[in-house]
Amino acid sequence: MNEGMTIFLNMDERKTDENEALIKRIDELLLNFGIEYTGIRNLYRPIEQANRDQAIFSACRALRDTAWLKDILAYTPIMNRTDTCPMTQIRLDHMSEPAAAKLKYYEEYYQESHTLAHGIVVDESGQLRDGYTSYIIAKKYGIRPDIYEAFAEQPLKKVVRGRHVVWDKETWKIKSDRYYTWNYTLRDPVVCGDILKVRTKKGQAFICVDKIDYVTGKGFCEEHRNVIKHMKKHL
């Protein structure tokens, strides 16, 4: 994870010289954080892979907080490889079998959606760190899951991305099209469509899960609030 980042800018394509100067200035800024341009379109990568988690985090914050990029910087998605380790090389040392009810919850979601609820995370030696249920289901059904790498020495958290919802008489309804992210640290299994209680700047609220991902690195793991409760409801 955090193998690279892409930078999208709001630029006037007619101002060629100004755009080239701006991109050069961005390149110089990112070098201060150990990030270099790859030579491939707008893709950047950490110079030292061992420090990639902090380098990417610091670079993203610097771009966001740089005054001369205001109204120019569109967004900076982080690039996470999903093929870091073959299934046959994943190590399951010291892993405990998941509870039957938890595995059933995830498998029923796969049978209904034909999609795994989330991917698998291994460390640099191929040791499984998270996603054991996805590993079991993927092997059972012969599918190729997303497999990410997070360094063993770095913290790892599962995150849920979702939209706010409200209860309206007999059902949950989407309140806003804006997406927000929370750390998911509960023991309850979670899949897309589940309703969760969360903390926000304005107090407690409810969200419907649209995507489940992972983040690694101290900065990224401290960035979001934790989910409060799984409501045992599904949209």
N, C-alpha and C positions, 0 to 999 in steps of 0.2 A: 504494500500500500504506500501511497505518497511517492510513487515513482516519477511523477512529473506533474506539470500543470500547463494549462493553455490560457492564453490571454486574449480576450475579445475587446475591441475598442470601438467607440463611436467616432469615426473619422470621416472627413470629407475626402473622398477618393481623388478629387481633382487637385488637392493640395499635396502633390507628390513630395516636394522637398521638405515641407513642414512635417509630413508623416514620417519620412525617413529619419529626420532629426529627433522626433518624438520616440520612435522605436529604439534608436540608439541610446537615448537617455534612459529608457526603461531597461535596456540591456545592462547599462552601467549600474543602475540602481540595484538590480537583482544580483549582480556579481558580488555586491557587498554582503549578501546573505548566502553565498555559495550556490547560486542558481545560474546556469548558463543556457544560452539559446542553442537548440539542437541543430539548427539549419533546416528544420522541417516545418514549414508554415509558421504557426504561432505556438509551437511546442517548446517548453523549457524543462530542464531536468536538474536535479542536484548534482554538483560536482563530486561530492563524496557521498556514496550511498549509505554509509554507516550513520551519517548525520541527517538523512533525508527528511525525517519526521519534523525536526525542529527547523530545518532550512525552509521547507515548504510552508510551514505555519508562519514563520517570521516574514517570509516573502509576501504571502497573501495579506498579512496585516499591514505591511509597509505600502503595498500598492493601494490598499483601501484608504490608508491615512495620508497619502501624499496629496498635498493641496493642488499641484499642477495637473493631477489626473482626475480631479473632480469633474464630473459630467462627460469625461472621455472614457474612463474605464467602465465597460459594460458588465462583464463578469469573468471570473477566473476559476473554472472547474478544475478540480484535482484529478489527475489521472491515476487510476488504480488498476494494475494488471490483474486479470482474472484467470491466468493460466500459469501461475507460478510453480505449480507442483502437480505431476500426474497423480491420479487417484491411487495408482498402484504403489506409489512411494510415500503415501501419507502414513505416519507413525501414530499408533493409538496407545502408546505407553501410558499406563496409570489412568486410563479413561474408564469411567464407570458407565454401565449401560443406562440410558435414559429411562425415566419412569414410563411405564406402559401407556398411561393416560396422555403424557406429553407427546410421545411418539405417535399415538393415534390421532391427536389433534393436528399435528403437522402432516401426517399422511393423508388424512381426510381433505385437508386443504389442497394438497398436491393432486389428489384424485379429482377434485372439483375444478381446479384452475389449470392443471397440467404445468404448474410452475412451483418451484421450491420457494418456501417462504423467505429464505435468505441463503446466502452462500456459506462457504467454509473458509476458516482462517487457520493457517499453519504458521509456524515460525521458520526461521532460516534453515533449520535442519529437517523440516518436513513434519515436525511434531504438531498434531492437531491442537489448536488453542480454543476454537469455538466452532459450532455448527455440526456437532456429532449427529444430530437427528437428520440433517441434510445429507450427511455422508451415508448414513444407513439407507435412507430412501433412494438416494442416487444409485447406490449399488444394487438395490432390490429391483429398480425399474430400468437399469441400464442407461441412465442419462448422464450428461456431462454438466456438473455444477460449476458455478464460479468459485475459483479457489484463489484466495488472497494470501499475501505474506505480510505478517507483522512481526517485527523483531521481538525475540523473547524478553529482552530487557525493557521493552516499552509497554506502557499500559494499553489495554484494548477495551473498547466498549461497543456494545450494540446500540444503535440509534434507530429511532423511528421518525419518519417524516410524515406529516399529516396536515389535514385542514380542520379548522374548528367546526364543530357540529352542535346543534341544539335539539332538545327533545320537543317535538311538535305533535301533541295529541297521541298519536299511535306509532310514531316512527322517529328515527333520528334524521335530521336534514342538514345538508351542508350549509354552513353559515357564511363562509368566505372562500374565495378561490386562492387565497394566499397560503403558501406552505411554510410550516415551521418544523423545527427538529428538536427532539428531546433524547436524553440518554435513557435506555431501557435496562434497568437493573433488577426488575422483578423476577421471581422464579416462575411465574405463570408463562406458558407458551404464548406467543403473539404472532399473528398473521395479518396480512393486509385485509382491511375491512373491520378490524376489531376497534371497539370504542374504549378509549383510555381517559382517565382523569389526569390532568396535568396542571402545573403551576405556570402562570404567565405574569407579565408585568402588572396586569390589572387584577390579579387574583387567580383563583382556580377556574378551570374551564374543561371542556371535553373536546377530544379530537377523534377523527377517524383515520386510522393508519393507511397511508397510501404506498409506503415503501419502507423496507427494513434494510439497513446498511450497517457498516462498521466504521469506526474511526480508531486510529492509533496515534501514539505520541502524546506527551503530557499536555501540550497546548490544546490540541483538538479534543482530548478527553475531558478537559475542564471547561469547554466552551458552552455546554448546554445544561439546562436544568434536568433533573430526574423526573421520570413519570411517577405519579403518586399511586395510581391504582388501575388495575385492569377491571373493567366493568362487567366482564363476562357477557358482553353484548356484541353483536356483529351487524354491520350495515349491509 
